[in-house]
Amino acid sequence: MKKNRIVLVDGCRTPFLKSGTDYMDLMSYELGQFAIKGLLDKTGLDPRHTDAVVMGTVISNLRTSNVAREAALTAGIPNTTPCHTVTMACISANRAIADGVYALMAQHAQVVIAGGVDTASDTPIGFTKAMRNKLFKAQKLRGTMDMLKFASTLRPTDFIPDKPAIAEYSTNRTMGQDCEILAAKYGVSRQEQDEFAVRSHQLAGKAAENGNLTNEIAPVAIPPSFLPIAKDNGIRPDTTYEGIAKLSPAFDRQFGTLTAANSSFLTDGAAAVLLTTEEKALELGLTPKAVIVDFTFTGQDLEEELLLGPAYATAKLLGKTKYKPDDIDVFEFHEAFAGQILANLKCLASDEFAQQKLGLKKAIGHIPMDKFNLWGGSLSIGHPFGATGARLLTTAANRLIQENGKRALIAACAAGAHGHAMLIERYQPA
């Protein structure tokens, strides 16, 4: 009996909410706490068995820079359990999960909670570098005269907030601008993008209605009302092509094809998964849902391939494991933009891309849409940057069980021109 397999026991998440709504007054660690506590309640795990907590995040708060620690402690994890936080843009939770797997493989831990959290509603807004320099030097001021001299150097423009932008530091382009370039390069039309966005919302609406998404959610109760928040608030099941086709482009006003409807929205939320070895799971009386088979991370050209991570990572992982798309029963890809998803799918089906970019003779193959993101995706459910990877893993495992499948493939893109793919199998006792 193979008892050293790394298994996913289960996963859960908070409801994913549009930024600026019901999570407006919460800090990231509080959302992380809800996800971890929900996972403990769902699995029945005694917190004392947790050997490590790893969380991913993108929008870091200086007061809780190691958000994994604060989230774990407030969720009831003992203070003897080490916790650390990782960041890798939109695949931060994937990176956290990978770190957890490595710890289990190295026998540095037997039970790991991994996931991620982000709340765009709590984005730190600072001052310009010039003003920060002045404030830093002001720490050395002594006495009233020093204070008056300092005050005389201040100008009204010093107090203008330095608003953060969702832009690539190396290229100074927003991700939406990069996706416009990608969609144009690979011939992804506005109509195709809108149709995919409609599909995402309608599938998510059905999954919410039939309980598939509800089963992944740990309801959140926020003081002072403590009224439970139990569902995502970005899903629009009544979305129609005719309705969103009227929207104006969001990033390239003149020639663009990306709109608010076919792009993911700023989201607050957290997600967590429970990882362990098969042997430990059975010892604790836990029934795993999936086995972690393999995974990979990739890096691409920032100028032209920022959002092509899924194509590169999927190709690399399938090549490594010797599987083909037809061998996969469930696909869960992160939907940053409809244009990004469709460009990646076209690349995977392209002989030219395979030959020029992957060094292969033939395309990886077509991804069957009847296996692809059948419970909606980031376009409809939402995308808390640091949490989406844990949602993808949870959904993929649950879909394998629901659809009686054997293998699932998860893939995602991220800022920095990174990609990730993971292969899992439905758990069957060895």
Beta strands, then each sheet from edge to edge (+ up, - down):
strand 1: 6-13
strand 2: 17-18
strand 3: 52-56
strand 4: 83-86
strand 5: 111-119
strand 6: 220-221
strand 7: 228-229
strand 8: 267-277
strand 9: 290-299
strand 10: 330-333
strand 11: 407-414
strand 12: 418-426
sheet 1: 2+ 8- 1+ 9- 12+ 11- 10-
sheet 2: 2+ 8- 5+ 3+ 4+
sheet 3: 6+ 7-
end
